[in-house]
Each structure stands twice: as C-alpha cells, then as structure tokens.
Amino acid sequence: MTVKEVFEMEFKIAYGFFHHTEFFEGVRALLVDKDKSPKWHYTHVKQIGSKEIDFFFERQETLNLDLYKN
C-alpha cells in the first residue's frame, strides 16, 4: 500500500466509527451518563461477524489528499 492508500483507509475506518452504534454507546456510558456500564451489542469479540468488520473497510467516503498541486 502507498502512504496515500494507508491514510485513505485510516480515514474510512475513523469515519465509520462515527456511524456505528457501538461508538455512541461507549460515549454515553463514559461521558454522558457516566455509569461506565456500556451495553455493547456483542459480549465477546468472537461474536462479531465479517459484515460488521466490512462496515469499516468498505465505506464509500473519500478523502482528498492531493495537498500539493504542481
């Protein structure tokens, strides 16, 4: 992978976090209600299917990394 491709992948993963319910549940439990008791969708990492993982890697958002124009 090129550096540009790595940054694009990182962007898509990070962007995916903001569109996934688990992120908001963690924020709720730690910062909003401060009960530190998140109610996760899955109780163990082995329960997470490939569809959930693909959610973060197969996103359509793009990031313009053309910072230098000739």
CORGIJO-V123639 format. One record per residue. N is the residue number from 1. RES is the residue in one letter. PHI is phi in degrees with one decimal (999 if undefined). PSI is psi in degrees with one decimal (* if undefined). OMEGA is omega as a letter, one per 40 degrees, with the letter a starting at -180 (* if undefined). Layout:
# CORGIJO-V123639
N&RES&PHI&PSI&OMEGA ; N&RES&PHI&PSI&OMEGA
This chain:
# CORGIJO-V123639
1&M&999&144.3&i ; 2&T&-81.3&166.1&i ; 3&V&-61.0&-40.0&i ; 4&K&-60.8&-43.7&i ; 5&E&-64.2&-37.0&i ; 6&V&-64.9&-45.6&i ; 7&F&-63.1&-38.3&i ; 8&E&-64.6&-41.8&i ; 9&M&-63.8&-44.3&i ; 10&E&-60.7&-40.8&i ; 11&F&-61.5&-46.1&a ; 12&K&-63.5&-40.1&i ; 13&I&-64.2&-48.4&a ; 14&A&-62.8&-42.0&i ; 15&Y&-62.4&-37.9&i ; 16&G&-62.4&-34.6&i ; 17&F&-59.4&-35.7&a ; 18&F&-78.8&-4.0&i ; 19&H&-119.4&21.8&a ; 20&H&-123.8&137.5&a ; 21&T&-65.7&-28.2&a ; 22&E&-64.0&-35.9&i ; 23&F&-60.5&-47.8&a ; 24&F&-67.4&-32.5&i ; 25&E&-66.2&-40.3&i ; 26&G&-64.5&-41.8&i ; 27&V&-63.7&-44.0&i ; 28&R&-57.1&-50.3&a ; 29&A&-67.0&-34.7&a ; 30&L&-92.2&-41.3&a ; 31&L&-108.6&-32.7&a ; 32&V&-87.8&-66.7&a ; 33&D&-82.4&-21.3&i ; 34&K&55.7&30.8&i ; 35&D&-89.2&-9.4&i ; 36&K&50.6&33.6&i ; 37&S&-129.9&72.6&i ; 38&P&-65.8&144.4&i ; 39&K&-105.3&81.8&a ; 40&W&-67.2&150.9&i ; 41&H&-67.3&-35.5&i ; 42&Y&-116.6&143.1&i ; 43&T&-93.8&-15.1&i ; 44&H&-145.6&146.0&a ; 45&V&-60.3&-29.1&i ; 46&K&-68.4&-14.4&i ; 47&Q&-81.4&-15.2&a ; 48&I&-75.1&125.0&a ; 49&G&-88.7&170.0&a ; 50&S&-65.2&-27.7&i ; 51&K&-62.9&-39.4&i ; 52&E&-66.6&-40.0&i ; 53&I&-69.1&-42.3&i ; 54&D&-59.9&-28.6&i ; 55&F&-52.9&-35.7&a ; 56&F&-86.6&-25.2&a ; 57&F&-101.7&-19.4&a ; 58&E&-110.0&42.2&a ; 59&R&-84.9&155.4&a ; 60&Q&-98.3&-7.6&a ; 61&E&-62.4&150.3&i ; 62&T&-124.1&157.5&i ; 63&L&-129.8&124.2&i ; 64&N&-82.9&107.3&a ; 65&L&-104.2&14.0&i ; 66&D&-81.2&78.4&a ; 67&L&-81.1&-26.2&a ; 68&Y&-115.8&120.2&i ; 69&K&-106.5&135.5&i ; 70&N&-83.0&*&*
